[in-house]
Amino acid sequence: MTKINTDGSNISESIHPYLENMTIIMEIYKYFAKEMNVVTAYDLYQKVNSKILQQNGKKRYQISEMRSMYIVALQNLKYMGYFSATR
């Protein structure tokens, strides 16, 4: 298992960008476990999704779309009981 650097420099070695959004978050969670910081996880999630390019070479998702996809996937995982808010 490859360890992800917190700056995400080796993210392409660990997580495939064409996975489903909740799967990408769960893959990131594997490396951070209960100590996962949502902001750091979002940065890594953004790096994974920014590797997806369209046929014309442009990025597939805009920043606002990635943020929405991340929030929805995180909410779904919370609803299913994988994550909970800490106090």
C-alpha positions as CSV (number, residue, x, y, z in Angstrom):
1,M,0.0,0.0,0.0
2,T,1.4,3.3,-1.1
3,K,1.3,6.1,1.5
4,I,-0.2,9.4,0.2
5,N,1.8,12.5,0.8
6,T,-0.3,15.2,2.5
7,D,0.5,17.5,-0.3
8,G,-1.0,15.0,-2.8
9,S,2.1,14.8,-4.9
10,N,1.9,11.0,-5.4
11,I,-1.9,10.7,-5.5
12,S,-1.9,9.2,-9.0
13,E,0.0,6.2,-7.8
14,S,-2.7,5.4,-5.3
15,I,-6.2,6.4,-6.4
16,H,-7.6,6.1,-9.9
17,P,-9.4,9.3,-11.0
18,Y,-12.3,7.4,-12.7
19,L,-13.6,5.9,-9.5
20,E,-17.0,7.0,-8.1
21,N,-16.8,10.0,-5.8
22,M,-17.7,8.2,-2.6
23,T,-15.1,5.6,-3.5
24,I,-12.4,8.2,-3.9
25,I,-13.3,9.7,-0.5
26,M,-13.2,6.2,1.1
27,E,-9.8,5.6,-0.5
28,I,-8.5,8.8,1.0
29,Y,-10.1,7.8,4.3
30,K,-8.0,4.6,4.3
31,Y,-4.9,6.6,4.6
32,F,-6.1,9.1,7.3
33,A,-8.6,6.9,9.2
34,K,-10.2,8.7,12.2
35,E,-7.8,11.6,11.9
36,M,-9.1,12.6,8.5
37,N,-9.3,16.4,8.0
38,V,-12.1,17.3,5.7
39,V,-10.2,20.2,4.2
40,T,-7.1,18.1,3.5
41,A,-9.3,15.3,2.1
42,Y,-11.0,17.8,-0.2
43,D,-7.6,19.0,-1.5
44,L,-6.6,15.5,-2.3
45,Y,-10.1,14.8,-3.9
46,Q,-9.6,17.8,-6.0
47,K,-6.2,16.6,-7.2
48,V,-7.6,13.3,-8.1
49,N,-10.5,14.8,-10.1
50,S,-8.3,17.4,-11.8
51,K,-6.5,14.6,-13.6
52,I,-9.6,13.8,-15.6
53,L,-9.3,15.4,-19.0
54,Q,-11.8,15.6,-21.8
55,Q,-10.8,14.7,-25.4
56,N,-10.0,18.3,-26.2
57,G,-7.5,18.4,-23.3
58,K,-9.5,20.6,-21.0
59,K,-10.3,19.6,-17.4
60,R,-13.6,17.8,-17.1
61,Y,-14.8,19.5,-13.9
62,Q,-14.7,23.1,-12.7
63,I,-13.8,23.9,-9.1
64,S,-17.4,24.6,-8.2
65,E,-18.6,21.2,-9.6
66,M,-15.9,19.4,-7.7
67,R,-16.9,21.1,-4.5
68,S,-20.6,20.1,-5.0
69,M,-19.7,16.5,-5.9
70,Y,-17.4,16.3,-2.8
71,I,-20.1,17.6,-0.5
72,V,-22.8,15.3,-1.9
73,A,-20.5,12.3,-1.6
74,L,-19.5,13.2,1.9
75,Q,-23.2,13.7,2.9
76,N,-24.1,10.3,1.4
77,L,-21.3,8.6,3.4
78,K,-22.4,10.4,6.6
79,Y,-26.0,9.2,6.0
80,M,-24.8,5.6,5.5
81,G,-22.9,5.9,8.8
82,Y,-19.3,5.9,7.5
83,F,-18.6,9.3,8.9
84,S,-19.8,11.3,11.9
85,A,-19.3,14.8,13.0
86,T,-16.8,15.3,15.9
87,R,-17.3,17.7,18.7
